[in-house]
Every structure is written in structure tokens, then in C-alpha cells.
Amino acid sequence: MKELKNWFLKNIDIKLLSLFLAIILWLYIASGENPIVDNFIDVSLIQNNLSEDLVIKEFPTNVSMGIKGPKNIINNISSHQISGTVNFSEINKEGLYKLKVEVVAPKGTQITRIIPPEIKVEVEKVLTKEIEVEYSLIGVPEKGYSLTDEPQFNPPKVKVIGAQSVLENIKQIICAIDISGIKEDLSRKLTVKAVDVNGNEIKEVKIEPDIVGVSISLTRGYPEKQLTVKPKIIGKPAPGYHISEILSDPDDIKIFGNYSKISNIEFLETIAIDVSGITKTLSVKVPPALEEGLNIVEGEVELIEVTIQVKEAIIQKILKNISVVPQNFSPFVPYEIKPKVVDITAEGKNMLVDKLQAEDVKVYVKFTDDFRKEQKVKVQVDLPEGISLIKIEPEEVTVLIGK
């Protein structure tokens, strides 16, 4: 033991210097094989400490992060190992906020940059809305069977929880019910979902409960329904004409069919009737347009007589700056009319009024017999036959005698 100690202490200064040089040499070699490098990584973004009565309208999924460190560490870092956080602990009401993105660097590395360093977020209040459950039916029951009534739900309404802007987009809470081939009463528990006006599911809400009980009762035979006939018109009458009245005989028909189809029909439409270019009354017999699975009750008329009445359009026309002339006035007496022109509005059938010009109109005044030097006189108008006068502006003019 003493010999070992003497050996260790002998030339201690040279031994320490050698150890120091060896360490320097190792660090030099190690740094050449594992240099310091920079890299960019996309990291996921998460939210922290958001109040339960608030919700974020839109939140970015990730940010880009610049990181610096030894090559062997940087190359082994995965984006799944790091996440950026946004702290909402100081947010207690709805509004638009700019918040800092925070990222913790892995051991042995340094964060050089975060893009973006801050994010803008809109925070909304979480609202609760009670909405009635509606349904869509898939398929039809076994032939000869039909629903006796609409499906019944338990509960009939559900609570929908979410941001106000999301709740406003909900058109309905829908339950899809497959009744294909059933021939007895049905009782099931089915999932409901929120959908928008286009039928797309809205997933950014919470529905309580999201599973409801559904009961469907069946009966043999098919329900009947009395429906108003609504002729389907396509095209337009000739220019200057319009449809004044549409009549159908009969004006209602009784049909029968599967409940899942007949329950949603509000009227009975005919096949299309083309009125393109017509100038007089058109009368045709057409069948109703019935969806497959619907039929006309025996004894009902199967062809509907549709009468489409057309009239020439009545239009108005304004003629401006038409000169006012005296009628039955001596050419030897000087006079002056103020104003000298008026505007008139005429009305009549399109074909007549459309061709009406200023020269077709006579605008005049008649003087009183007392020959006062200044008098107010009503303006009078003569129009072609079939055209009526609606308005004169002005209705009176001033006549100055002896001017």
C-alpha cells in the first residue's frame, strides 16, 4: 500500500499535466465528431388553465421552433417529445387576446426562436341550448306495413353545449333510424348528432345525452293523406305577357303510401307544364308526380286538368318635357305659359305603352273667359285609345296674357 502511494505521489506534477492534456485532447476530438448545430422543428401547441365556462373559437395546432445543441442530441429529438403551451390562467371573460407561446428546451439544448412567438385567439363563453330531437328514416318497412305515427324519443330534447358561434350553425339534432324491412314495433337506443344547414355533422359541441331511446309503432296497411294540387310551371309566356291565374281540377287528391314518405309531403305537384312563349290561355291534362311508394287512392281522378290564364302585362311609362300648348286661343293675343313643359306618366298594355312617343300625346290648356292677365290653369292631356293617364307634373301652369 505504501509503495502504491509513493508511486502515485512520485512526479505528481507531470502526471496531473498529462491528465489535463488528455482531457483537452478528448474534448477536441469529441467536438469534431459531435459539433453544435441549429435546426427547426414543428411542435404541437396545447392550451393550459382555460376556464371551464370559456371555449376557444380557433386554436393553431402547431408552431415552428428553432433549437440549438450538440448534433447527436438534435438529431434524436422528435417533434412528439416537445410541445408548446399557451397559458390562459389570466383569461376570465370572452374577447380577443394575444398570448405568448412557451416551449421548454430539452436538456443540453437551447431554444433560439419560436415562430410565431405569440398567437391571437378569440375566447367565447360556453353556452347551453336545449334542442328538440328530429329524425331521418332510412329504408322502408316490410311490404304491407307502415308507421302508425312519428317516432317517439326519450328524452324528446337534449342539451347542446358549445361556443355561441358554433351553436348558431346548428340546424337540427338528428337521429338516423334504419327501418329497412321491419315488420314489428321497434325500440332501440340510438346516437344523435348536431348537423348544419347542409347536413354536415358539427363535432365542436357536447350533447347530453348523446344516446336517446327510440320507439316506432307499425301497422298493417298504409296511411292516406288529402293533398292540395300544385301545378309545376316551367318557362315564361311571350314578352309582354304574364300568368294571371293557375287553376287545377280537381284542386286536391287523396293518396296513400308508406308513412316514412307520405308524412313529409305538404302538397301534390304535377309533372312539369311548359308555358314558354304562350299568349293565350293554356289548358292541359297532366298526371301528378308521385314518388315511388306513393299511390292515388282508388276512385280519385288520375289526370289533373290545369288551366293557365295569361294576360298582357300592364306597364307604366314616363314622358318628359312635353310642350304645353293653348287650345282655341286667339293667335293675335300674346301670352306666356310657365312652365312651358310638363312630365306625364301613362299606363296601359305593354304592346301599346312600349310604342308610345311624345308626338302621340297632346298636352294643352284652356283659358277662362275673363282674360285676367295672370291665371292658373289645369293641364289637360289627350292619349291614344287604350292608354290611361296616371300623373301630370305639374298639374297646373301659369298663363300670362298680353306678355
C-alpha positions in Angstrom: 0.0 0.0 0.0 2.9 2.3 0.9 4.6 1.5 -2.3 1.4 2.4 -4.3 1.1 5.7 -2.5 4.8 6.5 -3.2 4.3 5.7 -6.9 1.2 7.9 -7.1 3.0 10.9 -5.5 6.2 10.5 -7.4 6.3 13.1 -10.3 2.7 14.2 -9.4 3.0 17.4 -11.3 3.9 15.6 -14.5 1.0 13.1 -14.1 -1.6 15.9 -13.5 -0.3 17.8 -16.6 -0.7 14.6 -18.6 -4.2 14.1 -17.4 -5.2 17.6 -18.2 -3.7 17.3 -21.7 -5.6 14.0 -22.2 -8.9 15.7 -21.3 -8.3 18.6 -23.6 -7.4 16.2 -26.4 -10.6 14.2 -25.7 -12.8 17.3 -25.8 -11.2 18.4 -29.0 -11.8 15.0 -30.7 -15.4 14.8 -29.3 -16.3 18.3 -30.5 -15.1 17.4 -34.0 -17.4 14.3 -34.1 -20.4 16.0 -32.3 -20.5 19.7 -33.3 -23.1 22.2 -32.2 -25.9 22.5 -34.8 -29.1 24.5 -35.4 -32.4 23.1 -36.6 -36.1 23.9 -36.9 -38.8 21.6 -35.6 -42.6 21.8 -35.8 -44.1 21.3 -32.3 -47.7 20.8 -31.3 -49.4 23.5 -29.4 -51.6 22.9 -26.3 -53.7 25.1 -24.1 -53.4 25.3 -20.3 -55.6 26.6 -17.5 -58.6 27.6 -19.6 -61.7 28.2 -17.5 -64.5 25.6 -17.9 -67.1 28.3 -18.9 -64.9 29.5 -21.8 -64.0 28.0 -25.1 -61.5 28.9 -27.8 -63.0 29.7 -31.2 -59.9 28.8 -33.2 -56.6 27.5 -31.9 -53.5 26.8 -34.0 -52.3 23.2 -34.0 -48.5 23.9 -34.0 -45.7 26.4 -34.1 -42.2 26.2 -35.5 -39.3 26.2 -33.1 -35.6 26.9 -33.7 -33.3 24.7 -31.5 -29.5 24.6 -31.0 -27.4 21.9 -29.4 -25.0 19.0 -29.9 -25.6 17.2 -33.2 -26.2 13.8 -31.6 -29.0 15.3 -29.3 -30.6 17.4 -32.0 -30.8 14.5 -34.5 -32.6 12.4 -31.9 -35.2 14.9 -30.9 -38.7 14.2 -32.3 -41.5 16.8 -32.5 -43.6 14.4 -30.3 -41.1 15.0 -27.4 -41.7 18.7 -27.3 -44.9 20.8 -27.1 -45.6 24.4 -26.9 -48.1 25.7 -24.3 -50.3 28.8 -24.1 -51.4 29.8 -20.6 -55.0 31.0 -20.2 -54.9 31.4 -16.4 -55.4 35.1 -16.6 -58.3 35.0 -19.1 -61.7 35.1 -17.3 -64.1 36.6 -20.0 -64.8 36.4 -23.7 -62.7 38.5 -26.1 -59.8 38.7 -28.5 -56.4 38.1 -26.9 -52.7 37.9 -27.8 -50.9 35.3 -25.7 -47.2 34.2 -25.5 -46.2 30.7 -26.7 -43.9 28.9 -24.2 -41.6 26.0 -25.1 -39.2 24.1 -22.6 -35.9 23.1 -24.3 -34.7 19.5 -23.9 -31.7 19.1 -21.6 -28.5 20.1 -23.3 -30.2 22.3 -25.9 -31.2 25.9 -26.3 -34.3 27.4 -27.9 -33.2 30.1 -30.4 -36.5 31.1 -31.9 -40.3 30.4 -31.8 -42.4 31.2 -34.9 -44.8 32.8 -34.0 -43.8 33.9 -30.5 -47.4 35.0 -29.8 -50.8 33.9 -31.1 -54.1 35.7 -31.4 -57.0 33.8 -30.0 -60.7 34.6 -29.7 -62.3 33.3 -26.5 -66.1 32.7 -26.3 -68.5 31.9 -23.5 -69.7 28.3 -23.3 -73.5 28.3 -23.7 -76.1 25.6 -23.2 -79.1 25.2 -25.6 -82.0 22.8 -25.4 -82.9 21.4 -28.8 -85.7 19.0 -29.8 -84.6 15.7 -31.4 -85.6 15.2 -35.0 -85.2 12.1 -37.2 -84.4 10.8 -40.7 -85.7 7.5 -41.8 -83.5 5.0 -43.7 -85.3 2.5 -45.9 -89.0 1.3 -45.6 -90.7 -1.4 -43.6 -91.7 -4.8 -44.9 -94.2 -4.6 -47.7 -97.7 -4.2 -46.4 -96.5 -2.4 -43.2 -96.3 1.2 -42.3 -95.6 3.5 -39.4 -98.7 4.5 -37.4 -97.1 7.7 -36.1 -93.9 9.6 -35.9 -91.0 8.0 -34.0 -91.0 8.8 -30.3 -87.8 9.9 -28.4 -86.8 9.6 -24.8 -85.9 12.3 -23.9 -87.5 14.3 -26.7 -85.0 17.1 -26.2 -81.2 17.2 -25.5 -78.8 19.8 -24.1 -76.2 21.0 -26.5 -73.1 22.7 -25.0 -70.6 24.8 -27.0 -69.4 28.1 -28.2 -72.2 30.6 -29.3 -70.8 30.8 -32.8 -71.0 27.0 -33.1 -74.4 26.7 -31.6 -75.7 29.3 -34.2 -74.7 26.9 -37.0 -76.8 24.0 -35.8 -79.8 23.4 -37.9 -81.1 20.3 -36.1 -80.2 17.5 -33.7 -80.8 14.5 -35.9 -81.3 10.8 -35.2 -80.9 8.4 -38.2 -83.3 5.4 -37.9 -83.0 2.4 -40.1 -86.4 0.9 -40.6 -85.5 -1.3 -43.6 -87.6 -4.4 -43.7 -89.0 -4.2 -40.2 -92.4 -5.8 -39.6 -92.9 -5.2 -35.9 -92.7 -2.4 -33.4 -89.1 -1.2 -32.9 -87.4 0.0 -29.7 -83.7 1.0 -29.7 -81.1 3.3 -28.3 -79.5 5.4 -31.0 -76.9 8.1 -31.2 -77.9 11.7 -32.1 -75.7 14.3 -33.8 -75.8 18.0 -34.5 -75.8 19.0 -38.2 -75.7 22.3 -40.1 -77.9 23.5 -42.9 -76.0 21.3 -45.4 -76.4 18.2 -43.3 -72.7 18.2 -42.2 -72.0 17.0 -38.7 -70.9 19.6 -36.2 -68.4 18.0 -33.8 -67.4 21.0 -31.8 -70.3 20.6 -29.4 -71.2 18.3 -26.5 -74.6 16.7 -26.5 -76.2 15.5 -23.2 -77.4 12.8 -23.6 -75.9 11.8 -27.0 -77.9 8.5 -26.9 -81.7 8.5 -26.8 -84.4 5.9 -26.7 -86.4 5.5 -30.0 -89.8 3.8 -30.2 -91.6 3.1 -33.5 -95.0 1.6 -33.9 -96.1 -0.3 -37.0 -99.5 -1.2 -38.5 -100.7 -3.2 -41.4 -101.8 -1.2 -44.5 -100.8 2.4 -45.5 -102.0 5.8 -44.2 -103.9 8.2 -46.5 -103.5 11.9 -47.0 -105.5 14.6 -48.8 -103.1 16.9 -50.6 -103.6 20.2 -52.4 -102.6 20.0 -56.1 -99.8 22.4 -57.1 -99.1 22.6 -60.9 -95.4 22.8 -61.7 -94.8 25.5 -64.3 -91.6 25.9 -66.3 -90.7 28.6 -68.9 -92.2 32.1 -69.3 -95.0 33.5 -71.5 -94.2 35.6 -74.5 -92.6 39.0 -73.8 -95.2 41.5 -72.6 -97.4 38.7 -71.1 -97.7 37.3 -67.6 -99.5 34.4 -65.9 -102.6 35.9 -64.2 -104.1 32.7 -62.8 -103.5 29.0 -62.5 -106.4 26.6 -61.9 -106.5 22.9 -61.3 -109.4 20.5 -61.4 -109.5 18.8 -59.0 -107.7 21.0 -56.7 -106.9 18.3 -54.2 -106.3 14.5 -54.4 -106.1 11.7 -51.8 -103.0 9.5 -51.9 -101.7 6.6 -49.8 -98.3 5.1 -49.1 -95.6 4.4 -46.6 -95.7 6.7 -43.6 -92.0 7.5 -43.9 -92.7 9.0 -47.3 -96.2 10.4 -47.0 -95.6 12.2 -43.7 -93.2 14.7 -45.3 -95.4 15.7 -48.3 -97.2 19.0 -47.9 -98.7 19.2 -51.4 -99.0 17.2 -54.6 -97.1 18.6 -57.6 -97.9 17.8 -61.2 -95.4 16.9 -63.9 -93.8 20.0 -65.5 -96.0 22.1 -67.8 -94.1 24.3 -70.2 -95.6 27.7 -70.8 -92.8 29.2 -72.9 -94.0 31.8 -75.4 -97.7 31.4 -74.8 -100.0 34.5 -75.4 -103.4 33.0 -74.6 -105.0 30.6 -72.0 -103.5 27.1 -72.0 -105.4 24.1 -70.7 -103.8 20.6 -70.4 -104.4 17.3 -68.5 -101.4 16.0 -66.7 -100.7 13.3 -64.0 -99.3 14.1 -60.6 -95.6 13.5 -60.0 -95.7 10.7 -57.4 -92.6 9.4 -55.7 -92.1 5.6 -55.7 -94.1 4.0 -52.9 -97.0 6.6 -53.1 -100.2 5.9 -55.0 -103.6 7.6 -55.7 -106.5 6.3 -53.7 -108.9 4.3 -55.8 -111.8 6.4 -57.2 -109.7 9.6 -57.3 -109.0 11.3 -60.7 -105.6 10.3 -62.0 -105.3 13.2 -64.6 -105.5 16.8 -63.4 -106.8 19.5 -65.7 -104.6 22.5 -65.4 -105.7 25.9 -66.8 -103.1 28.6 -67.1 -104.5 32.1 -67.9 -102.2 34.8 -69.3 -102.7 38.5 -69.7 -100.8 41.2 -71.5 -98.7 43.0 -69.0 -99.8 46.4 -67.8 -96.9 48.8 -67.7 -96.2 52.5 -67.0 -94.1 54.9 -69.0 -92.9 58.5 -68.2 -92.7 61.0 -71.0 -90.7 64.1 -70.0 -90.6 67.7 -71.3 -93.7 67.7 -73.4 -94.7 71.2 -74.5 -97.9 72.7 -73.3 -100.0 74.5 -76.0 -103.1 76.6 -75.7 -106.4 75.4 -77.2 -108.9 77.7 -79.0 -106.9 80.8 -78.2 -106.7 83.8 -80.5 -103.4 83.9 -82.4 -103.5 87.8 -82.1 -103.3 87.8 -78.3 -99.8 87.5 -76.8 -99.3 85.0 -74.0 -96.7 83.1 -72.0 -97.1 79.7 -70.3 -94.9 78.9 -67.2 -93.6 76.3 -67.2 -93.6 75.6 -70.9 -93.3 71.8 -70.5 -94.6 69.0 -68.2 -93.9 65.4 -67.5 -96.7 62.8 -67.8 -97.0 59.2 -66.6 -99.1 56.9 -68.8 -100.3 53.3 -68.2 -101.6 50.6 -70.5 -101.0 47.2 -72.1 -97.3 46.5 -72.8 -97.7 46.5 -76.6 -99.3 49.9 -76.6 -97.3 51.8 -74.0 -94.0 50.5 -75.2 -94.6 52.2 -78.6 -95.9 55.5 -77.1 -93.8 58.6 -78.0 -94.1 62.3 -77.1 -95.6 63.1 -80.5 -98.5 60.7 -79.8 -99.5 62.9 -76.8 -101.4 66.2 -76.8 -100.8 68.4 -73.8 -102.9 71.6 -73.7 -104.6 74.3 -71.6 -107.9 76.1 -71.9 -108.1 79.7 -70.8 -111.0 81.2 -68.8 -113.3 83.8 -70.4 -112.3 86.7 -68.1 -108.9 87.2 -69.7 -107.2 88.0 -66.5 -103.6 88.9 -67.1 -102.4 86.1 -64.9 -104.2 82.9 -64.2 -103.6 79.3 -63.0 -104.9 76.7 -65.5 -105.1 72.9 -65.2 -103.1 71.0 -67.8 -105.1 68.5 -69.9 -103.9 65.5 -71.8 -105.2 63.5 -74.8 -103.7 60.0 -75.1 -104.2 57.2 -77.7 -107.0 54.8 -77.2 -106.2 52.0 -74.6 -103.8 54.2 -72.7 -104.7 56.0 -69.5 -103.2 58.9 -67.7 -101.7 58.3 -64.3 -100.0 61.6 -63.4 -99.1 65.1 -64.7 -96.2 67.1 -63.2 -97.1 69.9 -62.6 -100.9 69.6 -62.8 -101.3 73.4 -63.3 -99.4 76.0 -65.2 -99.4 79.8 -65.0 -100.7 81.7 -68.1 -99.7 85.3 -68.5 -101.9 87.2 -71.0 -100.5 90.1 -73.0 -96.9 89.1 -72.5 
